[in-house]
């Protein structure tokens, strides 16, 4: 259940974050270099989130195999 919720929440948070960054840039609240930096950081964080979800799923599979 937790994994399913995280698989839904993570893309929603990522989508809102990316749209927010680009809207802030569009309305001239962020400079171009800051926008690029934030997008790179967001991509890295989203990838870490997906790696964590994959690791959690594999961990539960290994625990089920041991039982």
GUZALUM-51636 format. One line per field, with one value per residue (C-alpha): x, y, z; residue number from 1; residue in one letter. Coordinates in steps of 0.5 Angstrom, whole numbers, always signed. Layout:
px X,...
py Y,...
pz Z,...
seq NUM,...
type a,...
This chain:
px +0,+6,+9,+3,+2,+9,+9,+3,+5,+13,+10,+5,+10,+15,+10,+8,+16,+18,+11,+13,+20,+18,+12,+17,+22,+17,+14,+22,+22,+28,+34,+36,+42,+38,+32,+37,+40,+34,+32,+38,+37,+30,+32,+37,+32,+26,+31,+34,+26,+25,+31,+29,+22,+26,+30,+24,+20,+27,+28,+21,+22,+28,+25,+19,+24,+27,+21
py +0,+5,+3,+5,+11,+13,+11,+16,+22,+22,+24,+29,+32,+32,+35,+41,+42,+42,+47,+51,+52,+54,+58,+62,+63,+65,+71,+73,+71,+66,+67,+62,+59,+59,+55,+50,+49,+47,+43,+39,+38,+36,+31,+28,+28,+25,+19,+18,+17,+12,+8,+8,+6,+0,-1,-2,-7,-11,-11,-14,-19,-21,-21,-26,-30,-31,-33
pz +0,+2,-5,-9,-5,-6,-14,-14,-10,-13,-20,-18,-13,-19,-24,-19,-18,-25,-27,-21,-23,-31,-29,-24,-30,-35,-30,-29,-22,-23,-28,-33,-30,-23,-27,-30,-24,-20,-26,-26,-18,-19,-24,-19,-13,-18,-20,-13,-11,-16,-14,-7,-9,-13,-7,-3,-7,-8,-1,+1,-5,-1,+5,+2,-1,+6,+10
seq 1,2,3,4,5,6,7,8,9,10,11,12,13,14,15,16,17,18,19,20,21,22,23,24,25,26,27,28,29,30,31,32,33,34,35,36,37,38,39,40,41,42,43,44,45,46,47,48,49,50,51,52,53,54,55,56,57,58,59,60,61,62,63,64,65,66,67
type x,x,x,x,x,x,x,x,x,x,x,x,x,x,x,x,x,x,x,x,x,x,x,x,x,x,x,x,x,x,x,x,x,x,x,x,x,x,x,x,x,x,x,x,x,x,x,x,x,x,x,x,x,x,x,x,x,x,x,x,x,x,x,x,x,x,x
